[in-house]
Amino acid sequence: MESDTSPPGSPRRRYAPWATTAIVTALIALLFQGSLPPLNIAAALFAVLGLRQIRRHPQRYIGRAFCWIAIALVLILAILNAMLQPPVQEDMPPSVPEQPNIEAQ
């Protein structure tokens, strides 16, 4: 009869904690529609840390796809947010509404 446990020499691979943190943070940033730049930056940073963790211990961790998906999601959110939000213009004089041009016929 076969046992469900693996031999003691080869530990079971699991998702890297930083990769899991990255994808969860990216999904939370998606819920906020990318309007919180610190959250987007944190998700990208967690993803890079996850890739680093997986590269250092490939026999122990998986989750490279989580990291790349988190990075892609954050980049898409940042681009869409930059395209849809108007730029903030400070020190601008208040604009005078244009008067309608009424021409006599």
N, C-alpha and C positions, 0 to 999 in steps of 0.2 A: 504494500500500500504506500502511495506517495504522500509525502507531507507537504502542506501548503507553505511551510516556511522555507526561506532560502538558506543556503549554507552560510555559516557565520563569517566566512571570508569575504562575501560580497553583500554589502548592505543594500537595502532597498533604496532606489533613487526616489527622491521626493522633490516637490517644487521648492525652488529657492525662496526663502522668506522675502527678500527684496523684490523678486519678480512678482510675487503675490501682492505685496504692498503697492507696487507700481501700477498694476492693472486695476486694483481697487481704487487707488487715488485718481487714476485717469477716468474711471467710470463716475466717480463723484464729481470730477471737473466737468464731465459731460452733463450731469444733472444741473450744474450751475451754468451751463451753456458756455463754458470757457471764459466767463467774465471775471474770474479771479486769477490773475497772472501768477501769484505765489503758489497756488494749487497746481497750476500747469507746470511750473518750473519744478515743484516738488515731485510730481509724477515722472517727469523726464529724468530727474536726478535719481530717483529710486530705480528706474529702469536701467540706467547706466550702472548703478551699483549691483543690480541683479545680474546683468550680463557679466560684470567683473567676477561676481561670486560664482557663477556657473563656469566661467573660463578657468578659475582657479581650482575648482573641485568638480570636474565633469563626471567623475564616477559617483558622486554623491547627489548632485542637484540636476534638475531639469527645469524648463520654463523659459527657454530662450524666446519662444513665440510670444509669451505674455509680455516680455520686455519690449519686443519690437512692435507689438500691437499698441502698447501703452505709448510709446514714442510717436507712432503714426497718428494715434488719436489726439494726442496733445498738439502735434503740429497742425493737424487739420482744424482743430478748435481755435488755435491761435490765428491761423490764416483767415478763417471765416469771421472771427471776432474783429480782426483788423479791417476786413472788407466791409463789414456791416455797421460798425460804430463810426460816427462822424468824429473827426479830430477835434480836440478841445482847443479853442483859440482864446487865450487870455490876453488882456491888455488891448482889446479891440474896442473902439468906440461903439456905442450903441448905434445900430443901423437905423437910418431914417426910412420909414416906409415910403415907397414910391407913390407919388400922386398919380391917379389915373389920368391919362391924356385924353381929354374930351375935346374933340374937334367939332366945330360947328359945320353943319352940312348945308 
